[in-house]
Amino acid sequence: MSDNNAWNTYDEAQKVKVNVLAEEYKNYISNAKTERECVTLAIEEAEKKGFKNLDDKIKNKEALKPGDKIYAQFMGKSMLFAVIGQDPIEDGMNILGAHIDSPRLDIKQNPLYEDTEMVLLDTHYYGGVKKYQWVALPLALHGVVVKRDGTKVQISIGEKEDDPVFCITDLLIHLAGEQMEKKAKDVIEGEALDVLIGSQPLKGEEKDAVKQNILKILKENYQIEEEDFISAEIEVVPAGKARDCGFDRSMILGYGQDDRVCAYTSLLAILEAENLKRTGICLLVDKEEIGSVGATGMKSRFFENTIAEIMNLTGEYSELALRRALKNCCMLSSDVSAAFDPNYASAFEKRNAAYFGKGLVFNKYTGSRGKGGSNDANAEYLAKIRKVLNDDKVMFQTAELGKVDVGGGGTIAYILAEYGMEVVDSGVAVLNMHAPFEITSKADVYEAYKGYTSFLKDIR
């Protein structure tokens, strides 16, 4: 660990690498604003690197051997990538685990309504959000509509220059005296987060003429009928691409960096992994922002079942061998940390805060107040990680998530720790965490990529 700013250690060639990675990352988060889009893009990149679908291997009963590269996806929302190592899987694996869901607004199943010749979509917010941050912003719709016959209609509206965008309205300041007296959590209520999508009536219609016009547009342009919303998953997200932030272009402003900044750098590390001693795993999961629940969350059996299938194809599977393999793993729960913000310095304890430009962040424990709900990593494990990162000249820092009594948070770390494996939280420092637009340092993104690469290669 060093107190030096990473930018001070880079020569010109390294700065070029930092900026090349940043451009690739910005493109990724601009085009993968939902978990489904993350999975689709990840599969495309993995197949370019020679990764094969595990389902095909299982179907054809093809044995797996060291060096083989495979991927598995589950319900289009969670992913696992593996590079088979030289050592038996029973001896353990090196796992990078991140989540690919982010705070947003979800369209309800019966969302479309007209009020005073305006048509809106009813929403339900997802994850921990400050509701007032989502008003008066250009918004886009992303997702999938599954019709009665099983046909899928992919939705992405609001990202192209000639696309319309959408908006949640706010009360004008001239009439907001009562509103301005409310607590921040009550300024905008959850049921007021309805998205304005139209105001032009359809000629000849007497009832709900604006709504009928919107339904006509949906039918003609997207082959969607009102009933199709029942079997749809449409997410409301900020419109627009990720951008450079600052005169020096040292930072990235974009939606969903919690936790796609860790997901992307973890994905890069596994896609580039070669000649591993221990089998390397990159696990990208859904539903972390709402407790890792559901079939595609970390609490499901997707991870465990996939490892069992892999071990079966390497000739190692038994229930006992699987249990030993999971216990012997080393894992980085790759999730973001709160960057120190001088505008809100009172929320942080400076000696134990994460800072922009200081590299990959390690949180020995998360949780809240008295470490409630935390995974608390072992000192022996941290010593191993320190040695590897120092040997590979990776910049890293340690931090807590704010002052002890101020708040807290969690990751998927505690779930994997239930297998008895070694786990510690590590990730990139973020400003504006959970806001529609979050900020990261390009240097920290680069150091995370380097750190995850070293972890897969050298931890044992």
C-alpha positions in Angstrom: 0.0 0.0 0.0 1.3 3.5 -0.8 0.1 7.0 0.0 1.3 8.1 -3.4 -1.2 9.1 -6.1 -1.1 6.5 -8.9 -0.9 9.3 -11.5 2.5 10.2 -10.1 3.8 6.7 -10.8 2.8 6.5 -14.5 5.1 7.1 -17.4 3.7 8.2 -20.7 3.2 4.7 -21.9 1.3 3.7 -18.8 -0.9 6.8 -19.2 -1.8 5.6 -22.7 -2.8 2.2 -21.3 -4.9 3.9 -18.6 -6.8 6.0 -21.2 -7.3 3.1 -23.6 -8.8 1.1 -20.8 -11.0 4.0 -19.8 -12.4 4.4 -23.3 -13.2 0.7 -23.5 -14.9 0.9 -20.1 -16.9 3.9 -21.0 -18.2 2.2 -24.1 -19.1 -0.8 -22.0 -21.2 1.0 -19.4 -22.8 3.2 -22.1 -24.1 0.1 -23.9 -24.8 -2.2 -20.9 -27.2 -0.4 -18.7 -29.1 -3.5 -17.5 -28.0 -6.9 -16.3 -29.4 -8.5 -19.4 -27.3 -6.2 -21.6 -24.2 -6.9 -19.4 -24.6 -10.6 -20.0 -25.1 -10.3 -23.8 -22.0 -8.1 -24.2 -20.0 -10.3 -21.9 -20.8 -13.4 -23.9 -19.9 -11.7 -27.2 -16.5 -10.7 -25.8 -15.9 -14.1 -24.2 -16.6 -16.0 -27.4 -14.1 -13.7 -29.3 -11.5 -14.9 -26.7 -12.3 -18.6 -27.3 -14.7 -19.2 -24.4 -17.2 -22.0 -25.0 -20.7 -22.5 -23.7 -20.8 -24.9 -20.8 -24.3 -26.1 -21.8 -22.8 -27.3 -25.1 -20.0 -29.1 -23.3 -22.5 -30.8 -21.0 -24.8 -31.8 -23.9 -21.9 -33.3 -25.8 -20.3 -34.9 -22.7 -17.0 -33.2 -23.5 -14.3 -33.5 -20.9 -12.7 -30.3 -19.6 -8.9 -30.1 -19.3 -6.4 -27.4 -18.1 -6.5 -24.3 -20.3 -10.1 -24.8 -21.4 -12.2 -21.6 -21.2 -16.0 -21.8 -20.6 -18.9 -19.7 -19.7 -22.4 -20.3 -18.3 -25.3 -17.9 -18.1 -28.5 -18.2 -16.1 -31.8 -16.6 -17.2 -29.9 -14.0 -19.1 -29.1 -12.1 -15.9 -26.1 -13.9 -14.2 -22.9 -15.2 -15.6 -19.9 -17.4 -14.7 -16.7 -17.6 -16.6 -14.0 -20.2 -15.9 -10.5 -20.9 -17.1 -9.5 -24.4 -16.0 -6.2 -24.5 -14.1 -3.5 -27.1 -13.8 -4.3 -27.9 -10.1 -7.3 -30.1 -9.2 -10.4 -28.0 -8.6 -10.9 -29.7 -5.3 -7.8 -27.8 -4.1 -9.7 -24.6 -4.6 -10.3 -21.8 -7.2 -9.6 -18.1 -7.4 -12.9 -16.2 -7.7 -13.7 -12.7 -8.8 -17.3 -11.9 -7.9 -19.2 -8.8 -8.8 -22.8 -7.7 -9.4 -24.3 -6.3 -12.6 -27.6 -4.9 -11.3 -27.7 -1.2 -10.4 -30.3 1.1 -8.7 -33.0 2.2 -11.2 -36.7 2.4 -11.7 -38.7 -0.6 -12.9 -41.9 -0.3 -15.0 -44.9 -1.9 -13.2 -47.0 -4.7 -14.9 -50.0 -2.4 -15.3 -48.1 0.9 -15.9 -49.8 2.9 -18.6 -52.3 5.6 -17.7 -53.6 9.0 -18.9 -54.3 12.0 -16.6 -55.3 15.4 -17.9 -54.2 14.5 -21.4 -50.7 13.4 -20.3 -49.6 9.8 -20.4 -47.3 8.3 -17.8 -45.7 5.0 -16.9 -46.0 3.9 -13.3 -42.7 2.7 -11.8 -41.3 0.9 -8.7 -37.8 2.0 -7.7 -35.2 -0.8 -7.4 -32.4 -0.7 -4.8 -31.3 2.1 -2.5 -32.0 5.4 -4.2 -32.4 9.0 -3.2 -35.8 9.5 -5.0 -35.3 13.2 -5.5 -32.3 12.6 -7.7 -34.4 10.9 -10.4 -36.6 13.9 -11.4 -36.0 16.4 -14.2 -33.5 14.1 -15.9 -33.4 12.7 -19.4 -34.3 9.1 -19.1 -34.2 6.0 -21.3 -36.1 2.7 -21.4 -34.2 -0.5 -21.6 -35.4 -4.1 -21.3 -37.3 -6.9 -22.9 -41.0 -7.6 -23.7 -42.0 -11.2 -24.0 -45.2 -11.6 -26.0 -47.8 -14.4 -25.5 -46.2 -16.6 -28.2 -42.8 -16.3 -26.5 -41.4 -13.8 -29.0 -39.0 -11.3 -27.3 -38.9 -7.7 -28.2 -35.7 -5.9 -27.1 -36.2 -2.3 -25.9 -33.6 0.4 -25.9 -35.2 3.9 -26.4 -33.5 7.1 -25.5 -29.8 6.4 -26.3 -29.5 7.4 -30.0 -29.3 11.1 -31.0 -32.6 10.9 -32.8 -34.4 8.9 -30.1 -37.0 10.5 -27.8 -36.1 10.6 -24.1 -38.5 10.6 -21.1 -38.7 12.5 -17.9 -40.1 12.5 -14.3 -41.4 16.0 -13.7 -40.7 18.1 -10.6 -42.7 20.9 -9.0 -41.6 24.4 -10.0 -39.7 26.3 -7.3 -42.4 29.1 -7.4 -45.0 26.7 -6.0 -42.7 24.4 -3.9 -42.8 26.2 -0.5 -44.5 23.2 1.2 -42.4 20.7 -0.7 -39.1 22.4 0.4 -40.1 22.0 4.0 -40.1 18.2 3.8 -37.3 15.9 4.7 -35.2 14.7 1.7 -36.6 11.2 1.9 -40.2 12.6 1.5 -39.6 15.4 -1.1 -40.4 12.9 -3.9 -42.5 9.9 -2.9 -42.1 6.5 -4.5 -45.5 6.6 -6.2 -44.7 10.0 -7.7 -41.8 8.6 -9.8 -44.0 8.2 -12.9 -42.4 8.8 -16.2 -44.0 11.2 -18.7 -44.1 9.6 -22.1 -46.7 11.6 -24.2 -49.2 14.4 -24.6 -50.6 14.3 -28.1 -54.1 12.9 -28.6 -55.1 10.6 -31.4 -57.6 12.2 -33.7 -61.0 10.8 -33.6 -60.7 9.2 -30.1 -63.0 10.5 -27.4 -61.6 8.6 -24.4 -58.0 8.5 -23.3 -57.0 9.8 -26.7 -53.4 10.5 -25.7 -53.0 7.0 -24.3 -54.5 5.5 -27.5 -51.9 7.5 -29.5 -49.1 6.1 -27.4 -50.5 2.5 -27.8 -50.6 3.1 -31.6 -47.0 4.2 -31.6 -45.9 1.2 -29.5 -47.8 -1.2 -31.8 -46.4 0.3 -35.0 -42.8 0.8 -33.9 -42.2 -2.0 -31.4 -45.1 -4.5 -32.0 -46.1 -4.0 -28.3 -49.7 -4.1 -27.0 -50.8 -2.9 -23.6 -51.3 -6.4 -22.3 -47.6 -7.2 -23.1 -46.5 -5.1 -20.2 -47.6 -8.0 -18.0 -44.7 -10.1 -19.3 -42.1 -7.4 -19.6 -39.0 -6.3 -17.8 -38.4 -2.6 -18.7 -36.0 -0.5 -16.7 -35.9 3.3 -16.5 -32.2 4.5 -16.5 -30.5 7.8 -17.2 -30.1 8.5 -20.9 -26.8 9.2 -22.5 -23.2 7.9 -22.7 -20.6 7.8 -20.0 -18.3 10.9 -20.3 -14.9 12.1 -19.2 -15.2 14.2 -16.1 -12.9 17.2 -15.2 -10.7 19.5 -17.2 -7.9 16.9 -16.9 -10.2 14.1 -18.1 -8.9 12.0 -15.1 -12.4 10.8 -14.1 -15.4 9.0 -15.6 -19.0 10.1 -15.1 -21.6 7.5 -16.0 -24.6 5.5 -14.8 -24.3 2.1 -13.1 -20.6 2.2 -12.1 -21.8 0.4 -8.9 -20.9 -2.3 -9.6 -20.2 -2.5 -13.3 -16.7 -0.9 -12.9 -15.7 -4.0 -10.9 -17.7 -6.3 -13.2 -15.9 -5.0 -16.3 -12.4 -5.1 -14.8 -13.1 -8.6 -13.4 -14.3 -9.7 -16.8 -11.2 -8.4 -18.6 -9.0 -10.2 -16.1 -10.6 -13.6 -16.7 -10.8 -13.1 -20.5 -7.1 -12.5 -20.6 -6.1 -15.3 -18.2 -3.7 -17.9 -19.5 -1.8 -20.8 -18.0 -3.4 -20.6 -14.5 -2.3 -22.9 -11.7 -5.6 -22.7 -9.9 -8.9 -22.6 -11.8 -10.0 -19.0 -12.3 -13.6 -17.9 -12.0 -15.4 -14.6 -12.8 -18.9 -14.5 -11.3 -21.2 -11.7 -12.3 -24.6 -11.9 -10.5 -27.9 -10.1 -10.3 -30.1 -8.7 -7.5 -27.3 -7.6 -5.1 -28.9 -4.2 -4.7 -32.0 -5.8 -3.2 -30.4 -8.4 -1.0 -29.0 -11.0 -3.5 -32.3 -12.8 -3.5 -34.2 -14.6 -6.2 -33.1 -17.2 -8.8 -30.5 -14.9 -10.3 -29.1 -13.6 -7.1 -26.0 -14.8 -5.2 -28.2 -16.6 -2.7 -29.5 -19.0 -5.4 -27.7 -22.3 -6.2 -26.5 -21.1 -9.7 -22.9 -20.8 -8.6 -22.7 -24.0 -6.7 -24.6 -26.0 -9.4 -22.3 -24.6 -12.2 -19.1 -25.6 -10.3 -20.6 -29.1 -9.8 -21.1 -29.4 -13.6 -17.6 -28.2 -14.3 -16.1 -30.7 -11.8 -18.2 -33.4 -13.4 -16.6 -32.6 -16.8 -13.1 -32.6 -15.3 -13.8 -36.1 -13.8 -13.6 -34.8 -10.2 -17.2 -34.5 -9.1 -18.5 -35.9 -5.9 -20.5 -34.2 -3.2 -17.5 -34.2 -0.9 -15.1 -33.0 -3.6 -17.4 -30.1 -4.3 -17.6 -29.1 -0.7 -13.8 -29.2 -0.4 -13.4 -27.2 -3.6 -15.7 -24.5 -2.3 -14.0 -24.4 1.1 -10.5 -24.1 -0.4 -11.4 -21.1 -2.7 -9.9 -17.6 -2.4 -12.3 -14.9 -3.4 -12.4 -11.1 -4.0 -15.9 -9.8 -3.6 -15.4 -7.1 -6.2 -17.7 -4.2 -5.2 -17.2 -0.5 -5.0 -16.3 1.6 -2.0 -17.3 5.1 -1.0 -14.7 7.7 -2.1 -13.9 10.5 0.3 -15.9 13.6 -0.7 -14.6 16.9 0.6 -18.1 18.4 0.2 -19.3 15.9 2.8 -16.1 15.3 4.9 -18.1 14.9 8.2 -19.4 11.5 6.9 -15.9 10.0 6.6 -13.0 9.1 8.9 -10.0 10.4 6.9 -7.5 7.8 8.1 -9.7 5.0 7.0 -11.3 6.3 3.8 -10.8 5.5 0.1 -9.4 8.2 -2.1 -9.4 8.8 -5.8 -6.1 7.9 -7.5 -4.9 5.6 -4.6 -5.8 2.4 -6.4 -7.8 -0.7 -5.7 -9.7 -0.5 -2.4 -9.9 -3.3 0.2 -12.6 -3.3 2.9 -11.6 -5.9 5.5 -15.1 -5.7 6.7 -18.3 -3.9 5.7 -21.6 -4.1 7.5 -23.0 -1.2 9.6 -22.2 0.3 12.9 -21.0 -2.7 15.0 -20.0 -4.6 11.8 -23.6 -5.9 11.6 -24.1 -8.2 8.5 -20.4 -8.1 7.7 -17.9 -10.5 6.3 -14.6 -9.8 8.2 -11.6 -11.1 6.3 -8.8 -13.0 8.0 -5.5 -11.3 8.6 -3.7 -14.3 7.1 -5.6 -13.9 3.8 -5.0 -10.1 3.7 -1.2 -10.8 4.1 -1.3 -13.1 1.1 -3.0 -10.5 -1.0 -0.6 -7.7 0.1 2.3 -9.8 -1.0 0.9 -10.5 -4.4 -0.1 -6.9 -5.1 3.2 -5.5 -3.8 5.2 -8.0 -5.9 3.2 -7.0 -9.0 3.4 -3.2 -8.2 -0.4 -2.8 -8.0 -1.5 0.3 -6.2 -4.0 -0.4 -3.4 -5.5 1.1 -0.3 -7.8 0.1 2.6 -11.0 1.8 3.7 -14.2 1.6 5.7 -17.6 2.7 4.4 -17.8 6.0 6.3 -17.7 6.7 10.0 -18.7 3.9 12.3 -22.1 5.3 13.4 -23.0 7.1 10.2 -24.2 4.1 8.1 -22.8 1.2 6.2 -23.5 -1.3 3.5 -22.8 -4.8 2.3 -21.8 -7.0 -0.7 -22.1 -10.6 -1.7 -19.0 -11.5 0.4 -20.8 -12.9 3.4 -22.8 -15.3 1.1 -19.7 -16.9 -0.4 -18.0 -17.0 3.1 -20.7 -19.4 4.2 -18.8 -22.1 2.2 -15.8 -21.5 4.4 -13.7 -19.9 1.7 -11.4 -16.9 2.2 -13.2 -13.7 1.1 -12.5 -10.0 1.2 -14.2 -7.0 -0.4 -12.2 -5.1 -3.0 -13.2 -2.6 -5.6 -13.0 0.9 -7.0 -13.8 4.1 -5.0 -16.9 5.9 -6.3 -18.4 9.3 -5.8 -22.2 9.8 -6.0 -22.7 6.1 -5.3 -26.3 5.0 -6.2 -27.0 8.4 -7.9 -28.1 8.4 -11.6 -24.6 9.4 -12.5 -21.5 8.2 -10.5 -17.9 9.2 -10.8 -14.7 7.1 -10.7 -11.0 7.8 -11.3 -9.5 6.3 -14.5 -6.4 5.5 -12.5 -8.4 3.4 -10.0 -10.1 1.5 -12.8 -6.7 0.6 -14.3 -5.3 -0.5 -10.9 -8.4 -2.6 -10.3 -7.8 -4.4 -13.6 -4.2 -5.0 -12.7 -5.1 -6.2 -9.2 -7.7 -8.6 -10.4 -5.3 -10.0 -13.0 -2.6 -10.6 -10.4 -5.2 -12.2 -8.1 -6.2 -14.8 -10.6 -2.6 -15.6 -11.5 -0.8 -15.6 -8.2 -3.1 -16.2 -5.2 -2.9 -19.7 -3.7 
